[in-house]
């Protein structure tokens, strides 16, 4: 093999190793952040949700949405979900969204079921 082909093959192999290592690191980071969503410390959950929103991995949406009742971090959770193009799937999720965003006119227009939920919080 001539030197030019050998050098090109080396560059291609290095490129693939970099991609492989990056993918492995990404996977480990996402898994670590998912575990942090279950932490008892609200600031850890907040930072994990925020980081997952920035990473943009949509498979994390249900895990982050499950934290909506976490009033310590509700604003950051909504922000992370919006970064993932999340849309509320239930009336309760919609109420959380409206409450966090301060959209009271939407809440006032809702039915009794949503208002009762809101008032119980």
TORMARTOR-716058 format. One line per field, with one value per residue (C-alpha): residue number from 1; residue in one letter; x, y, z. Coordinates in nm, 2 decimals. Layout:
residues N
i <- (NUM ...)
aa <- (A ...)
u <- (X ...)
v <- (Y ...)
w <- (Z ...)
END
This chain:
residues 121
i <- (1 2 3 4 5 6 7 8 9 10 11 12 13 14 15 16 17 18 19 20 21 22 23 24 25 26 27 28 29 30 31 32 33 34 35 36 37 38 39 40 41 42 43 44 45 46 47 48 49 50 51 52 53 54 55 56 57 58 59 60 61 62 63 64 65 66 67 68 69 70 71 72 73 74 75 76 77 78 79 80 81 82 83 84 85 86 87 88 89 90 91 92 93 94 95 96 97 98 99 100 101 102 103 104 105 106 107 108 109 110 111 112 113 114 115 116 117 118 119 120 121)
aa <- (X X X X X X X X X X X X X X X X X X X X X X X X X X X X X X X X X X X X X X X X X X X X X X X X X X X X X X X X X X X X X X X X X X X X X X X X X X X X X X X X X X X X X X X X X X X X X X X X X X X X X X X X X X X X X X X X X X X X X X X X X)
u <- (0.00 0.14 0.19 -0.10 -0.35 -0.20 -0.24 -0.60 -0.69 -0.54 -0.75 -1.06 -1.00 -0.93 -1.25 -1.45 -1.29 -1.38 -1.74 -1.76 -1.61 -1.84 -2.15 -2.04 -1.98 -2.32 -2.50 -2.33 -2.41 -2.78 -2.81 -2.64 -2.87 -3.18 -3.06 -3.03 -3.39 -3.47 -3.26 -3.40 -3.23 -3.45 -3.15 -3.00 -3.33 -3.36 -3.01 -3.06 -3.39 -3.23 -2.93 -3.15 -3.36 -3.04 -2.91 -3.24 -3.30 -3.68 -3.69 -3.65 -3.98 -4.19 -3.92 -3.91 -4.29 -4.33 -4.16 -4.43 -4.57 -4.23 -4.31 -3.95 -3.84 -4.15 -4.03 -3.71 -3.90 -4.14 -3.84 -3.66 -3.98 -4.03 -3.67 -3.77 -4.08 -4.31 -4.68 -4.91 -5.08 -5.34 -5.55 -5.33 -5.01 -5.19 -5.28 -4.92 -4.80 -5.05 -4.98 -4.60 -4.63 -4.88 -5.15 -5.44 -5.69 -5.65 -5.71 -6.02 -6.16 -6.11 -6.37 -6.44 -6.22 -5.91 -6.00 -6.06 -5.71 -5.56 -5.72 -5.61 -5.24)
v <- (0.00 0.34 0.61 0.82 0.53 0.43 0.78 0.81 0.47 0.59 0.91 0.71 0.48 0.77 0.94 0.62 0.58 0.94 0.88 0.56 0.71 1.01 0.79 0.58 0.90 1.04 0.72 0.71 1.08 1.03 0.73 0.91 1.21 0.98 0.83 1.18 1.25 1.00 1.18 1.31 1.64 1.88 2.08 1.75 1.67 2.02 2.02 1.67 1.77 2.09 1.90 1.63 1.91 2.07 1.73 1.69 1.32 1.29 0.95 1.12 1.31 1.07 1.06 1.44 1.48 1.24 1.52 1.78 1.74 1.84 2.19 2.26 2.24 2.29 2.58 2.41 2.09 2.27 2.45 2.12 1.96 2.26 2.22 1.86 1.99 1.83 1.89 1.80 1.47 1.50 1.77 1.75 1.81 2.11 2.25 2.22 2.40 2.68 2.72 2.74 2.98 3.19 3.16 3.21 3.30 2.95 2.80 3.00 2.87 2.51 2.27 2.19 1.88 2.08 2.35 2.10 1.95 2.29 2.39 2.07 2.16)
w <- (0.00 -0.09 0.18 0.06 0.09 0.43 0.56 0.44 0.60 0.92 0.92 0.84 1.14 1.37 1.26 1.33 1.67 1.76 1.66 1.85 2.17 2.14 2.11 2.42 2.62 2.52 2.62 2.96 3.02 2.93 3.16 3.44 3.40 3.39 3.72 3.87 3.78 4.06 4.33 4.65 4.61 4.41 4.27 4.13 3.96 3.82 3.68 3.53 3.36 3.23 3.09 2.92 2.76 2.62 2.49 2.30 2.35 2.31 2.46 2.80 2.77 2.97 3.25 3.27 3.24 3.54 3.74 3.67 4.02 4.16 4.27 4.37 4.00 3.80 3.60 3.49 3.41 3.18 3.02 2.96 2.81 2.58 2.45 2.36 2.17 2.43 2.42 2.72 2.67 2.95 3.11 3.42 3.22 3.05 3.39 3.51 3.19 3.24 3.61 3.56 3.27 3.46 3.20 3.43 3.16 3.01 3.35 3.41 3.08 3.18 3.30 3.66 3.66 3.59 3.83 4.11 4.04 4.05 4.37 4.54 4.49)
END
